[in-house]
Structure formats: structure tokens, C-alpha cells
Amino acid sequence: PRLPRASPRRSVGAPRWQRRCASKGRNSAATSAGANSHVPELPETETIARDLDGALRGAVVRSVTVVRRDVLRGPALPPPGARILGVHRRAKSVVLDFGPAGRMVVTPRFTGALLIDGTPDEAYTCVRVALADGRTLRYHDVRRLGTVALLDASAFAAWDASLGPEPLDPTLSVERFSGIIRGSSRAVKSILMDQKRLAGVGNIYANEALWRASIRPSRRGRAVTRTA
């Protein structure tokens, strides 16, 4: 005989929007760095940037091959002999610092990846950077939604200035953050994800922050009040 279907568990007493997110919250908590840790896992782009910084700092470019030009934003790429001085994250982009040769800003979006060596499917390789030590750095993007741009000092400064502060920036005070949120009538989740207001926050982090603060994502920023 067919057994009766069990009714789904709900967070009794919680607002409807929180009940819809309850299962997501449990799943994301289980995948955070350390089951009992109060520090969430690092954003994927931050992890990529840190790994690449350790692997590529000091490497020298031997040649660059562009396979898919539609990912480029601007005609230039690092010239042969350019040295990678470091790799860091800004907002949702990975920045490779080539010093006087400029900074290469890679925004992977949904399907982009920066790979060192390995055997990726060449059908999805968009840009190939051969290094003097024999390794190869590839920008690999299945749907080619990401972008690659080499910016000189002035262009990089303009791009950087167009972005909001990083969430963990020491200069981001409570007063400044409150002004960012309450200075708009848009939905508070949209404000958090607006890179020109607050850089680096994506869908998952916005959901988690609003869940912990018990704020409805669709609530207008101007309607959010400070509790302390």
C-alpha cells in the first residue's frame, strides 16, 4: 500500500519569507568553513585570487594567445616580459598586477575560471598566457559571460573609484554603512548587491546577512532602522 506523504517541516512562527529560506539556511551552514565556526566560507573569487597570488607572484609572461576575442574589453593584453607582481580581488573580479604594464582585471561571472596548466577542454579556453617558467595560465569560460581587460593606471583608478567599499574595509563604519542602506528606496537586497554601493556581496551573502538580521529582502532601504 502507498504510504501517506509526509508534510514538509516548517519553521513555526517565522515569517513566510523566512520559512521559504529555512532549508537554504541549513544547507549553507553545513558547507561553511568549519561546522561550528562563526566565520563563513570565503567568497569564491577571494579564494581564487589568494591561490593565484601564491602560485603566480613573480612569474613572467612569455606570450599571450587570444582564442575568443568576445571576452576582451579593450585591445591590449600584457606584453611579453611583463612580470606578475601580485594577484588580489576587487569586488567580484580577480586583478593581476603587471606593474607598469597595467593590471589585468578578470571578471569570471558564472562559468569563468582561471586555470594553471592541467588539461582543460580547449574548446572553452578564451585566453592563454604562456609563462617563462613553462606553465600556462588559461582563462576558461564555458558560456563566455566573463570579461578580461588590461587597464593602465588611470583606467584602473577610474574603475576602482566606480565601486563601493569592501564589506570588511576598516573605513566602512556603521554610520557609512547605514547611509548606504538608508540612502535608497530600493529593496535592501538589491542595495547590498549593487557593486557601486557595496563591492563584493553576491546573492548568497546578501541572503545570509538578511536572514541573520531578520530583514525581509524586499524591504525598502529607507525603511530599515538601526537598533544600536
Salt bridges, closest charged atoms under 4 A:
GLU46 OE2 - ARG50 NE 2.75
GLU46 OE1 - ARG89 NE 2.70
ASP53 OD1 - ARG57 NH2 2.86
ASP70 OD2 - ARG144 NE 2.73
GLU122 OE1 - ARG128 NH2 2.96
GLU122 OE2 - ARG138 NE 2.94
ASP133 OD2 - ARG135 NH2 2.98
ASP160 OD1 - ARG90 NE 2.57
GLU166 OE1 - ARG89 NH1 2.91
GLU166 OE2 - ARG90 NH1 2.93
ASP194 OD2 - ARG186 NH1 2.85
ASP194 OD2 - ARG197 NE 3.75
GLU208 OE2 - LYS24 NZ 3.64
